[in-house]
């Protein structure tokens, strides 16, 4: 890889941790102890929106892992992989550009 080229890489563990926290937040919010009071329409919309975002992130994580979505489109600050993460994490790298013109 040429010097100075920045390659974005995804920490699957970091992404899954953020998703786990989002789901746990909704679960805590909807905890049975909170059912003594009716949920407001805003609260229902917030819970539904969070779960929809979780579903989309999981879908896109699967796409990126299978190479069906460019890794750089899935990259975010919270899932940026550190070089030291490689031993205990699954790291998704964006493909390195090649100079080949493809098959004829």
C-alpha positions as a printed Julia matrix, in Angstrom:
104×3 Matrix{Float64}:
   0.0     0.0     0.0
   1.41    3.42   -0.91
   2.73    5.54    1.91
   0.31    8.16    3.21
  -2.8     6.3     2.03
  -5.42    6.14    4.77
  -7.37    2.89    4.84
 -10.53    2.84    6.86
 -11.17   -0.31    8.82
 -14.15   -1.42   10.87
 -14.0    -3.01   14.3
 -16.87   -5.48   14.36
 -16.64   -5.7    18.16
 -16.96   -1.92   18.52
 -19.95   -1.82   16.17
 -21.67   -4.68   18.0
 -21.05   -2.96   21.35
 -22.81    0.2    20.14
 -25.72   -1.88   18.83
 -25.89   -3.8    22.12
 -26.04   -0.54   24.09
 -28.83    0.79   21.88
 -30.91   -2.36   22.34
 -30.25   -2.35   26.1
 -31.32    1.3    26.25
 -34.65    0.47   24.63
 -35.08   -2.57   26.89
 -34.39   -0.45   29.98
 -36.76    2.22   28.73
 -39.53   -0.31   28.16
 -38.83   -2.24   31.36
 -41.92   -3.78   32.92
 -41.51   -1.55   35.99
 -42.13    1.48   33.78
 -45.47    0.11   32.57
 -47.25    1.63   35.59
 -47.37    4.81   33.52
 -48.55    4.86   29.92
 -45.85    5.52   27.34
 -46.13    8.82   25.56
 -46.32    8.9    21.79
 -42.85   10.48   21.75
 -41.45    7.62   23.83
 -42.99    5.06   21.5
 -41.54    6.83   18.46
 -38.1     7.01   20.1
 -38.11    3.3    20.89
 -39.28    2.4    17.37
 -36.7     4.71   15.77
 -33.87    3.22   17.84
 -34.89   -0.34   16.93
 -35.14    0.62   13.25
 -31.62    2.08   13.38
 -30.36   -1.1    15.05
 -31.96   -3.21   12.31
 -30.34   -1.12    9.57
 -26.9    -1.2    11.24
 -27.07   -4.99   11.6
 -28.17   -5.34    7.96
 -25.34   -3.1     6.78
 -22.77   -4.81    9.02
 -23.7    -8.08    7.33
 -23.42   -6.48    3.91
 -19.99   -5.02    4.71
 -18.79   -8.35    6.12
 -19.85  -10.15    2.93
 -18.26   -7.53    0.7
 -21.65   -6.43   -0.65
 -21.28   -2.91    0.79
 -18.11   -0.82    0.63
 -16.51   -0.77    4.08
 -15.84    2.95    3.84
 -19.61    3.58    3.64
 -20.12    1.69    6.91
 -17.2     3.3     8.73
 -17.92    5.63   11.66
 -15.8     7.06   14.46
 -17.27    4.64   16.98
 -16.25    1.56   14.94
 -12.83    2.7    13.74
 -10.42   -0.18   14.27
  -7.15    0.38   16.06
  -4.1    -1.61   14.89
  -3.89   -3.26   18.32
  -7.47   -4.58   17.93
  -6.53   -7.12   15.28
  -5.72   -9.96   17.67
  -9.05   -9.92   19.5
 -11.43   -8.56   16.9
 -12.72   -9.16   13.43
 -11.56   -6.21   11.35
 -13.18   -5.31    8.04
 -10.9    -3.4     5.68
 -11.85   -1.47    2.61
 -10.4    -3.12   -0.47
  -7.06   -1.81   -1.6
  -7.14   -0.25   -5.05
  -5.41   -2.19   -7.79
  -3.85   -0.84  -10.94
  -5.12   -3.69  -13.06
  -7.61   -2.91  -15.78
  -9.49   -6.15  -15.24
  -9.97   -9.13  -17.5
 -10.4    -8.74  -21.22
